[in-house]
Amino acid sequence: MHDDYEAPSKSQIKRDMEELQHLGDELVKLSNEHLRNLALPEKLHDAVREAKRLTAWGAIRRQSQYIGKLMREIDPQPIREYMDRLKGVSDQHSAWLHLLERTRERLLADDKALQEFIAKHPQADAQYLRTLIRNARKERDEQKPPKNYRTLFQALKEQIPEPGLPGRATATSDEEPGDDE
């Protein structure tokens, strides 16, 4: 009896391994915060941390190959999806960023928007947000660098988690990207 299954060619196997090694190299470039968001096996996480520490070219290359080998033992799809979100490829990620931007603009434009935001996110520090909003408005009016404007965005990122990120809660129905917060 003859099977119709054809094993992948040696060239295809090599391309797949090189792609996993490249994905591993991208993991090494991630910040520690982003690495924590990924649920990597401990062995792989340790190998990535070790690669970040190395400075000698040969050692970096060997560690990269080792990471590629470890990558073959796991399902790389969640890592690829996470990397796509970080690169802004994901529509869901883009929608989330737009939601954060709209929320920030509403908070800066309308004092009542903060009360509405706190009602939806009771865990948020209202006083801290109020201070950021006041300082961001002052920076804008005085045409100063937008330090508090950016800090407000980061604070909103903490309160409105990105849907679908590993290890994070997903947005509730009142936080969907279609909402005009």
TITI-895166 format. One record per residue (C-alpha): x, y, z. Coordinates in steps of 0.2 Angstrom, whole numbers, padded with zeros to 4 digits, always signed. Layout:
N
XYZ/...
//
This chain:
181
+0000+0000+0000/+0007+0017-0005/+0005+0033+0005/+0002+0049-0004/+0012+0059+0010/+0028+0066+0005/+0040+0071+0018/+0047+0088+0017/+0063+0090+0007/+0080+0093+0016/+0079+0111+0009/+0062+0114+0016/+0067+0107+0033/+0083+0119+0033/+0072+0134+0028/+0060+0130+0042/+0074+0128+0055/+0082+0145+0049/+0065+0153+0051/+0063+0147+0069/+0081+0153+0072/+0077+0170+0065/+0061+0171+0076/+0072+0166+0091/+0084+0181+0086/+0069+0192+0087/+0065+0186+0104/+0082+0191+0110/+0079+0209+0103/+0063+0210+0114/+0063+0220+0130/+0062+0210+0146/+0044+0217+0149/+0039+0210+0132/+0047+0193+0136/+0038+0192+0152/+0021+0194+0142/+0026+0178+0132/+0023+0162+0141/+0039+0154+0135/+0046+0138+0142/+0059+0141+0156/+0073+0133+0146/+0069+0144+0131/+0067+0160+0142/+0084+0156+0150/+0092+0154+0133/+0085+0171+0127/+0091+0180+0143/+0108+0172+0141/+0109+0178+0123/+0106+0195+0128/+0121+0195+0140/+0133+0188+0127/+0145+0200+0117/+0157+0189+0107/+0151+0186+0090/+0154+0167+0090/+0145+0165+0106/+0130+0175+0100/+0130+0164+0084/+0130+0147+0095/+0117+0154+0107/+0106+0159+0092/+0108+0141+0085/+0103+0134+0102/+0088+0145+0103/+0083+0139+0086/+0084+0121+0092/+0074+0125+0107/+0061+0133+0096/+0058+0117+0086/+0052+0109+0102/+0037+0122+0104/+0023+0128+0094/+0030+0145+0087/+0013+0152+0081/+0009+0161+0097/+0026+0169+0097/+0023+0174+0079/+0006+0182+0083/+0014+0191+0097/+0028+0198+0087/+0016+0203+0073/+0006+0213+0087/+0022+0221+0093/+0026+0226+0075/+0009+0234+0073/+0004+0221+0060/-0011+0215+0069/-0028+0224+0065/-0033+0221+0083/-0017+0229+0090/-0020+0244+0078/-0038+0246+0084/-0032+0245+0102/-0020+0259+0100/-0033+0269+0091/-0044+0266+0106/-0031+0272+0118/-0028+0288+0107/-0046+0292+0107/-0048+0289+0125/-0033+0301+0129/-0040+0314+0117/-0057+0314+0126/-0049+0315+0143/-0039+0330+0137/-0054+0338+0129/-0068+0335+0142/-0067+0335+0161/-0082+0324+0162/-0073+0311+0152/-0062+0307+0167/-0077+0303+0178/-0084+0291+0164/-0067+0283+0163/-0066+0280+0182/-0083+0273+0181/-0078+0260+0168/-0061+0257+0177/-0063+0259+0196/-0045+0252+0199/-0038+0267+0190/-0029+0280+0201/-0041+0295+0198/-0029+0308+0206/-0014+0302+0196/-0024+0303+0180/-0031+0320+0184/-0013+0326+0187/-0007+0319+0170/-0022+0327+0161/-0019+0344+0169/+0000+0343+0165/-0003+0337+0148/-0015+0352+0144/-0002+0364+0151/+0012+0357+0141/+0001+0358+0125/-0004+0376+0129/+0014+0381+0133/+0020+0371+0117/+0032+0361+0128/+0038+0343+0125/+0023+0331+0127/+0031+0321+0142/+0014+0320+0152/+0004+0317+0136/+0015+0302+0133/+0014+0296+0151/-0005+0298+0150/-0005+0286+0135/+0006+0273+0145/-0006+0275+0160/-0021+0271+0149/-0012+0256+0142/-0011+0249+0160/-0029+0252+0162/-0036+0245+0145/-0026+0229+0142/-0023+0224+0124/-0036+0210+0119/-0028+0194+0116/-0011+0196+0123/-0004+0181+0133/-0006+0182+0151/-0017+0198+0151/-0035+0200+0153/-0045+0204+0137/-0056+0219+0135/-0073+0219+0140/-0088+0223+0129/-0088+0242+0134/-0070+0243+0129/-0071+0236+0111/-0062+0246+0098/-0078+0252+0090/-0082+0262+0106/-0079+0281+0105/-0071+0282+0122/
//
